[in-house]
């Protein structure tokens, strides 16, 4: 009986190793994952989860996380005496829990990290010349300025989004219904978007939102500047459609927002693109974005300042830690550029627009 009990303690930790190896092997077969998981199992099961939890006025996933965090803290406090002395037993318990989470993470959503990359499916060349980036920057600035004046009727006034978060969540679906024909597979149905109950911790962690892979609820940080909320919402919805890559979610979220009939959605998308264009210009040469920055309306610059001030207020060592953690998490899940992958959507956008012109 004692031997059997020892074996049981090792089953889940051993299964964790098996799972990791299996996932790494499956990563070599993106076509299989694309056809049988991302286009087969996942759309059906994720729609079921959104149907189950989408109607709730609160985030069920956040409540679930809250309970789990409470139970974890309670377990640690209960076992604090001799915790490290019993490291083998406690280590096996931790690995057993990790094994369960690892399985459900990949089963319910995580395998989307290993599907066929979007640039391959759409035959997009992500590489671009400096002139391409400069041309896109000019275009994004012009669009941002135009929309800022249209919304405020004054080029020196910051845009203040007049909608509630609930209204933004409802309207976000319009842009997905209007996606170009070659992206119709990412049309969004069965809404499940929530204000995160952990918006304060998310702010300290540096996150504007996230997808709960276990409930398929899109979580949005409601504390951050509201003018950015339409784009954040569109980005998290892209995760719900089965996209793992952050650059691809930025790309799909951008296209969904600019194809929305609402000016606030378009403004959020174009101003976000401007910031990423500036970041990429600075990577090429320090100070290269300055001449373009001077072309923005004062109202747009005020929105940028509002965003920068907000995130600086929450900049702590906690933020630095989670940036490091999430950077490595992304690198371990097919996104070799880590956090830099967010800005890589500019290459996707340039290549996609070139394809549209040539076609």
C-alpha positions in Angstrom: 0.0 0.0 0.0 2.9 2.4 0.9 4.5 1.7 -2.5 1.2 2.5 -4.2 0.9 5.8 -2.3 4.4 6.8 -3.3 3.6 6.0 -7.0 0.5 8.1 -6.8 2.5 11.1 -5.6 4.7 10.8 -8.7 2.0 10.3 -11.3 1.1 14.0 -12.0 4.8 15.3 -11.8 5.8 12.6 -14.3 2.8 13.4 -16.5 4.0 17.1 -16.5 7.2 15.9 -18.2 5.3 13.8 -20.7 3.0 16.8 -21.5 6.0 19.1 -22.1 7.6 16.7 -24.4 4.4 16.0 -26.2 3.7 19.8 -26.7 7.3 20.3 -28.0 6.9 17.5 -30.5 3.5 18.8 -31.7 5.0 22.2 -32.3 6.8 20.7 -35.3 3.4 20.0 -36.9 1.6 23.4 -37.1 -0.6 22.1 -40.0 -2.0 19.4 -37.7 -2.6 21.8 -34.9 -4.2 24.4 -37.3 -6.6 21.9 -38.8 -7.5 19.7 -35.9 -7.2 22.1 -32.9 -7.3 25.7 -34.0 -10.0 25.2 -36.7 -11.5 22.0 -35.2 -11.8 21.5 -31.5 -11.0 25.0 -30.2 -13.8 27.1 -32.0 -16.5 24.7 -30.7 -15.2 24.4 -27.2 -14.3 28.1 -26.8 -17.8 29.2 -28.0 -19.3 26.9 -25.4 -17.2 28.5 -22.6 -18.1 32.0 -23.8 -21.8 31.0 -23.9 -21.5 29.6 -20.3 -19.7 32.6 -18.8 -20.4 35.5 -21.2 -23.8 36.3 -19.7 -22.4 36.9 -16.2 -22.0 40.5 -15.2 -18.7 39.8 -13.4 -15.5 37.9 -14.4 -15.9 34.3 -13.3 -12.3 33.7 -14.2 -11.1 36.4 -11.9 -13.2 35.1 -9.0 -11.7 31.6 -9.7 -8.2 33.1 -9.7 -8.9 34.9 -6.5 -10.1 31.7 -4.7 -7.0 29.8 -6.0 -4.7 32.5 -4.8 -6.4 32.5 -1.4 -6.1 28.7 -1.1 -2.4 28.9 -2.2 -1.6 31.4 0.5 -3.5 29.4 3.1 -1.6 26.3 2.1 1.8 28.1 2.4 0.9 29.5 5.8 -0.3 26.2 7.0 2.9 24.5 6.0 5.3 27.3 6.7 7.0 25.4 9.5 9.3 22.9 8.0 8.3 24.0 4.5 11.8 23.7 3.1 12.7 20.7 5.3 9.8 18.8 3.6 10.9 20.1 0.2 10.4 16.8 -1.5 6.7 16.4 -0.4 5.9 20.0 -1.0 7.8 20.0 -4.3 5.8 17.1 -5.6 2.5 18.8 -4.6 3.6 21.9 -6.4 4.5 20.0 -9.5 1.2 18.1 -9.4 -0.8 21.3 -9.4 1.4 22.7 -12.1 0.8 19.5 -14.2 -3.0 20.0 -13.9 -2.7 23.7 -14.9 -0.3 22.9 -17.8 -2.8 20.4 -19.2 -5.9 22.6 -19.0 -4.0 25.6 -20.3 -3.0 23.8 -23.5 -6.2 21.8 -23.9 -8.5 24.9 -23.6 -6.4 27.5 -25.4 -2.6 27.2 -25.3 -2.1 25.0 -28.4 -3.0 28.0 -30.5 0.6 29.2 -29.9 1.7 26.4 -32.3 -0.7 26.9 -35.2 0.5 28.1 -38.7 1.7 31.7 -38.3 -0.6 34.3 -39.9 2.1 35.7 -42.2 2.5 32.3 -43.8 -1.2 31.8 -44.2 -1.6 35.2 -45.9 1.8 35.1 -47.7 2.9 38.3 -45.9 6.6 39.4 -46.0 7.2 40.9 -42.6 10.5 42.4 -43.5 10.4 46.1 -44.6 12.6 49.0 -45.5 13.0 52.2 -43.5 11.1 54.0 -46.2 8.1 51.7 -45.7 8.1 52.4 -42.0 8.3 56.1 -42.6 5.5 56.0 -45.0 3.3 54.1 -42.6 4.1 56.5 -39.8 3.0 59.5 -41.9 -0.2 57.7 -42.8 -1.0 56.8 -39.1 -0.3 60.3 -38.0 -2.6 61.8 -40.7 -5.4 59.4 -39.7 -4.9 60.1 -36.0 -5.0 63.8 -36.5 -8.0 63.6 -38.7 -10.0 61.6 -36.2 -8.9 63.7 -33.2 -10.3 66.8 -34.9 -13.4 65.0 -36.0 -14.2 63.9 -32.4 -13.2 67.1 -30.5 -13.6 69.8 -33.2 -10.3 71.3 -31.7 -6.8 70.1 -32.6 -5.6 71.0 -29.1 -8.2 69.0 -27.0 -7.5 65.4 -25.9 -10.0 62.8 -26.9 -12.2 61.6 -24.0 -14.1 58.4 -24.9 -17.7 59.0 -24.0 -18.8 55.4 -23.9 -19.0 53.1 -20.9 -16.8 49.9 -20.9 -20.0 47.9 -21.4 -20.9 49.9 -24.5 -17.3 49.5 -25.9 -17.5 45.7 -25.4 -20.8 45.6 -27.3 -19.5 47.8 -30.2 -16.3 45.9 -30.6 -18.0 43.1 -32.4 -18.9 45.3 -35.3 -15.3 45.7 -36.4 -14.8 41.9 -36.4 -17.9 41.4 -38.5 -16.4 43.9 -41.0 -13.0 42.2 -41.3 -11.6 41.8 -44.8 -12.6 38.7 -46.6 -9.3 36.9 -46.2 -9.6 37.3 -42.4 -13.2 36.2 -42.1 -12.2 33.1 -40.1 -11.5 35.4 -37.2 -15.1 36.8 -37.2 -16.2 37.1 -33.6 -19.4 35.7 -32.1 -20.7 34.9 -28.6 -19.4 37.9 -26.6 -17.6 37.3 -23.3 -15.7 40.5 -22.4 -15.4 41.7 -18.8 -13.8 44.5 -16.7 -11.1 42.7 -14.8 -11.6 42.6 -11.0 -7.8 42.7 -10.8 -7.4 46.0 -12.7 -5.3 47.5 -9.9 -2.8 44.5 -9.8 -2.9 44.5 -13.6 -1.8 48.1 -13.7 1.2 47.4 -11.4 2.0 44.4 -13.6 1.9 46.6 -16.7 -1.0 44.8 -18.4 -3.9 46.5 -20.2 -5.8 43.2 -20.4 -5.6 39.5 -20.7 -7.4 36.4 -21.8 -8.4 33.8 -19.2 -7.6 30.6 -21.0 -9.7 28.5 -18.6 -13.0 30.4 -19.1 -12.3 32.1 -22.4 -13.3 35.5 -20.9 -11.5 38.6 -22.2 -10.4 40.8 -19.3 -9.9 44.5 -19.8 -8.1 46.8 -17.3 -10.7 49.5 -16.7 -8.3 51.9 -14.8 -6.1 52.7 -17.8 -7.0 55.7 -20.1 -10.3 55.0 -21.7 -9.3 56.3 -25.1 -7.1 53.1 -25.4 -9.9 50.7 -24.3 -11.4 50.0 -27.8 -8.0 48.7 -29.1 -7.3 46.7 -26.0 -10.7 45.1 -26.2 -10.2 44.3 -29.9 -6.7 42.8 -29.1 -8.1 40.5 -26.4 -10.9 39.4 -28.6 -8.3 38.3 -31.1 -6.9 35.9 -28.5 -10.5 34.6 -28.1 -10.7 33.8 -31.8 -7.7 31.4 -31.4 -4.6 33.6 -32.0 -1.7 33.1 -29.6 0.8 35.5 -31.1 0.8 39.0 -29.6 1.9 40.6 -32.8 -0.9 38.8 -34.7 -3.4 39.9 -32.0 -2.3 43.5 -32.4 -2.7 43.1 -36.2 -6.2 41.6 -36.1 -7.2 44.0 -33.3 -6.0 46.9 -35.3 -7.9 45.8 -38.5 -11.1 45.1 -36.5 -10.9 48.6 -34.9 -10.3 50.6 -38.1 -13.1 48.6 -39.8 -15.4 49.6 -37.0 -17.8 52.4 -38.0 -17.1 54.3 -34.7 -14.5 57.1 -34.6 -13.3 56.2 -31.1 -12.4 52.7 -32.2 -10.5 54.0 -35.2 -8.8 56.6 -33.2 -7.6 54.0 -30.6 -6.2 51.8 -33.4 -4.4 54.6 -35.4 -2.9 56.2 -32.3 -1.7 52.8 -31.1 -0.1 52.1 -34.5 1.6 55.6 -34.2 3.2 54.6 -30.9 4.5 51.3 -32.3 5.8 53.1 -35.4 7.7 55.5 -33.1 9.1 52.6 -31.1 10.3 50.9 -34.3 11.8 54.1 -35.6 13.7 54.6 -32.3 15.1 51.0 -32.6 16.6 52.0 -36.0 18.1 55.2 -34.7 17.7 57.1 -31.5 15.8 60.4 -32.1 14.4 59.3 -35.4 10.8 59.6 -34.3 11.1 63.2 -33.1 10.4 64.9 -36.5 7.2 62.8 -36.8 6.2 63.5 -33.2 6.1 67.2 -34.0 3.5 66.5 -36.7 0.9 65.2 -34.3 -1.9 67.4 -33.1 -1.6 68.8 -29.6 -4.7 66.9 -28.6 -3.2 63.6 -29.7 0.0 64.4 -27.8 -2.1 65.1 -24.7 -3.6 61.6 -25.0 -0.1 60.1 -25.3 0.9 62.1 -22.2 -2.1 60.8 -20.3 -1.2 57.2 -21.2 2.5 57.7 -20.2 1.6 59.4 -16.9 -0.8 56.5 -16.0 1.8 53.7 -16.5 4.5 55.7 -14.8 2.3 56.0 -11.7 2.3 52.2 -11.5 5.9 51.6 -12.4 7.4 49.6 -9.5 9.8 46.6 -9.1 6.6 44.4 -9.4 6.2 45.7 -13.0 9.8 45.0 -13.8 9.5 41.4 -12.5 6.3 40.7 -14.4 7.8 42.1 -17.6 10.8 39.8 -17.2 8.4 36.9 -16.4 6.1 37.5 -19.3 8.9 38.2 -21.7 10.3 34.7 -21.0 6.9 33.2 -21.0 6.3 34.5 -24.6 9.8 33.3 -25.7 8.9 29.8 -24.4 5.7 29.8 -26.4 6.9 30.3 -30.0 7.4 34.1 -29.7 11.2 34.4 -29.8 11.0 38.2 -29.6 9.2 38.2 -26.2 7.6 41.5 -25.3 9.1 43.0 -28.4 6.7 40.8 -30.4 4.0 43.3 -29.8 5.7 45.9 -32.0 6.3 43.3 -34.7 2.7 43.8 -35.9 4.0 46.8 -37.8 5.8 44.5 -40.2 2.6 42.5 -40.6 0.7 45.6 -41.4 3.2 47.0 -43.9 3.3 43.6 -45.7 -0.4 43.2 -45.6 -1.0 46.6 -47.1 1.5 45.9 -49.8 -0.4 42.7 -50.7 -3.6 44.6 -50.8 -2.2 47.1 -53.3 -0.6 44.5 -55.5 -3.9 42.5 -55.6 
